[in-house]
Amino acid sequence: MPRTLQPGQAAQLFVIDVETGVSALIAESGELLFEAPNWTPDGRSLIVNGDGRLFRVDLSSGAFDEIDLGGVTELNNDHVLSPDGRTVYVSSDDGHLYAIPLEGGGNRRVSNDRGADFRYYLHGISPDGGQLAYIGLEFTAGGVRTNVFTIPAAGGADMQLTEEDAPHDGSEFSPDGEWIYFNSERGSSAQGHAQLFRMSLDGEDVTQLTFDERVNWFPHLSPSGERLAYLSYPPGTLGHPADLDVIIRIADADASEPRDLVHLFGGQGTLNVNSWDPTGTRLAYVAYPVS
C-alpha cells in the first residue's frame, strides 16, 4: 500500500549545493507523497516514485511526467537508472525487480521466483550496468532476515554476500565497482543502532565506517567516489521510519570528517536511493513538513 501524506503535510523536492549548503525547492505537493529522487545522466531531470507509480520531474519547471511502467503495478521506493539512462530498474510490491525502458515499450522481470517467503528490494547498479545490488528479505520460522545480494541486470543467478541475522539495507556499488556500501546493525548487540559498512564484491573484507551514537542509513557515494552522503536518524531509531527530525550528512568516502549538510523533517523517502547529480556537486532530497 503506497504511503500517503498526513493532513497538513507536504512533499517537497529540493536540490542542495553540497559546498554552499543552499537548497532550491524544485517541486511541492500536498496531495502526492513522492519519494527517492534519482538523477538522469544528463542532469536535467529527477526520477521519483509516488502512489505506486514513477515520475520524471523536469528540473527547470518542476513538472511531473508519469513514466509508463509497461504493466508493472504498485512500486515501492527503490529504483535506479542504468548508466546510459535508457532503463530504470524498479522494485515492485509483488516482491520482484523489473527493467523498464524510460521511453516505454513494456517491462522485463529481472528477479527469480524464490517463493512467497522471499522478496527483492533494489538499491544499486554497478558502474558498467551489469549487476544489481539488492536486499533479499526472507521470512523464516524465527522472523525476518534481510541480507545483501547481487543479480545480473540481464537476469541470472542470485549471489548472496551476507548471511547474518542482523538487519542489512541500502546496498550500493561504489563508482569504481570494487565495493558495496550498506547499512546494518551487525556491529551492535542492541536494536536501533544501524551504522555504515562496506565490503568487497565477494562479501569479504567487511569494514565498519561509522561508529557514532546516531542511526545511519543509505550510504551514497558521489560519482567521483570522493564523497559519501547518508541519512542520519536520532539515536535508538528502529528501521528507517518516516516523519522524524533527520540529518543528511556528507563525509569522505571512508565516512571520516562528517558534517551536517541539512536538517529536515523526513526519513523514509528522503534519500533512499543515490541522489547525487552527475557532477557530484548537488544532492536531491525530499522533505515532508507538517504545517
Secondary structure, 3 states (H helix, E strand, C coil): CCCCCCCCECEEEEEEECCCCCEEEEEEECCCCEEEEEECCCCCEEEEEECCEEEEEECCCCCEEECCCCCCCCEEEEEEECCCCCEEEEEECCCCEEEEECCCCCCEECCCCCCCCEEEEEEEECCCCCEEEEEEEEEECCEEEEEEEEEECCCCCCEECCCCCCCEEEEEECCCCCEEEEEECCCCCCCCCCEEEEEECCCCCCEECCCCCCEEEEEEECCCCCEEEEEEECCCCCCCCCCEEEEEEEEECCCCCCEEEEEEEECCCCCCCCCECCCCCEEEEEECCEC
